[in-house]
């Protein structure tokens, strides 16, 4: 399709989304919640179509030679559909952020000034592989009164279409504008460049995927972008740690889903407990197929075909696979310094019984999420009780960490007077 024609079509689509957003932002909480409950029902009823579409996407992805981590993210089964349905219901049950008064003050002249939460307008989300993003992002947009433009990866196109059909049919059935959810089905890469250039029509872009995608979107965007480039997450096992608890946390953080941005990529262990902890935990990791790239001290403790010497590039690497960098540190301070030097400010955890060190870790580690005696895999909107998340941000303006309903809103000032004028 000629570039000019593509741009014209996307401008028309964005304008329809904007018009739908103007209607949606005035809908009541009850109307939005009823629509979301209908979405949950229709997705569950459409599971045969969704699973059939996903089977075809997986067949094409395997034929194209896509990696196993990509296939894992792409796969939809009945359990994942159940999770999608539950996430929509959770969003419906959450407090509506729209219209919430964030602060109110009465001025000396009698004027009342309020800061009130309102929808952003039109959100564009660009994502790869994960069809559940279609559901999560749409439900959060609907509840927060926003229209959303979805641009999923070509490898999930059939699954995304099946999900989007169920969502749009639900909106129509519930009396909400179905134009507030749009899936862009074109596989043309120029679509993304054009969408993120629509200043004045799209209010926020959220890229979800690998670093290359996020950097490409950020480079050509003319509208605000919320993002994280990498998820280089650390777990630090302190000398005061309960080592049985630490092993459980480490195995979960690395092995539960290694291809996610909140999976642990680097394990830091205090020298005082390194030998005892790494002999046990290292074996458990390798039994699960994890390749360990250790520093000099770690290599004196660990051995085997899955152990190799870490290079400088391993510190700060995002593997998204069953590979783990392991470093033995001399002190709490060394662990914090390592995280500051090599981390991505995403999610970092300490395992410690020492309350003072717990508090220092929370205070000194500058990440979007810091965890005490818990797995980094828990950094997720669903796990945080947000119902779902539209993304995870390591930015410091507007939103940080898992982004839920409130993060899809901005605010406006509302002034109530009785004839006041400025002197």
ABEGO torsion letter per residue (X at the ends): XBAAAAAAAAAAAAAAAAAAAAAAAABBAAAAAAAAAAAAAAAAAAAAAAAAAAAAAAAAAAAAGBBAAAAAAABBBAAAAAAAAAAAAAAAABBBABGBBABBBBBAAGBBBBBBBBBAGBBBBBBBGBAAAAAAAAAAAAAAGBBBBBBBBAAAAAAAAAAAAAAAAAAAAAGBBAAABBBBABABAAAAAAAAABBGABABBBBBEBAAAAAAAAAABABBBBBBABBBBBBBBBAABBAAAAAAAAAAAAAABAABAABBABBBBBAAAAAAAAAAAAAAAAAAGBBBBBBAAAAAABBEAABBBBBAAABGBBAGBBBBBBBBBABAAAAAAAAAAABAGBBBBBBBABAAAAAAAAAABBBABBBBGBBAAABBAAAAGAGBBAEBBABABGBBEBBBAAAABBBBBBBBBAGBBBX
